[in-house]
Amino acid sequence: MDQPSRDDQAAIDLLKTARGQVDATLRMVEEDRNCVEVSWQVHASIALLKKANILILTQRVNTCVKEAIVASDSAKKVEEIALILEKYLER
């Protein structure tokens, strides 16, 4: 299997950190820790996941979307991006 690119590795690292953060938060809840501390940990997990998501989306736009445009097959990719943006704007 190919080694992940530097950008892919950065996304992988963020996701692994978020997983660790969620595991730690779960332990805090199980230990009945202070709700404010737990909330801060949840917020930190969300921030890491958002950062990973933006990085992954940026990478994909810079690779597969560019390739689709060059190959004159951009309609499907543009539709995919529009769906992602729609999800973000629903909030």
N, C-alpha and C positions, 0 to 999 in steps of 0.2 A: 504494500500500500504506500502511496506517495505521502511524503511529509507535508503537513499543513503549511500553507504560506504564513508569512509573518503576521499578516492581518487576520487570517483564520485562527492562528494560535492566540492572538490577542482576544478574539471572541471566545475561544475555548476557555481561556484563563478566566475571563469575566464570568462565564457560565458556571465554571467550577467553583469560583468564589461565591457566587450567588447560592449555589447548592449548599455550600458550607454554612452560609449565613442562614438559610432556611432551616437546616438541621439544628443549628444553635438556637434559633428562635423556637423551634418545636420543643427542644429540651427546656427552654425557659418557661414555656406554657405548661409543660408537664410538671415542672417544679413549682408552679404557681407563683412565678416571679411577678414583680411589680408590673402592672398593666402599661404604664407609660414606657418603661424600659422595653417591654415586648413590642409595643407600637413603634418605637424608634428602630428596632431591629427589622420589623416588617418593612418599614419605610426604606431602610438601607438595602434590603433585598430587592425591593421594587426598583430602586434607583440603578442597581447593578444590572438587572434584567433589561431595563430601558436602554442603558448604555450599550449592552451587548446587542440588543435588537437594532439600534441605529447603526452600529458598526457592521453588522451582518447585512442589513439592507443597503448600506452604502457600498459595501464590497460587491454585492450582486448587481447593483446598478452599474458599477464600473466594469463589470465583466460581462455577464450574460445579456444584459440589456444593450450594451454597446454592440456586442456580437450580433444580436437580433436585428438591430438597426442596420448594420453593415450588410446583413444577409437579406434585407428587405422583408423581415419577418417580425416587425416590431409591434403589430397590432395586439397580439396576445400579451406581450410583455407590458405594453402600456396599460392594458386592461388589468393585469395583475397589480401593477403599481397603483392604479386608481382604486382598486379594492382595498389595498393596504391603507392608502390615505383616507378612504371612507371610514375605515375602522378607527383611525386616529381622531377623525373629526366628529365621530359619534359621541365622544365623551362630553 
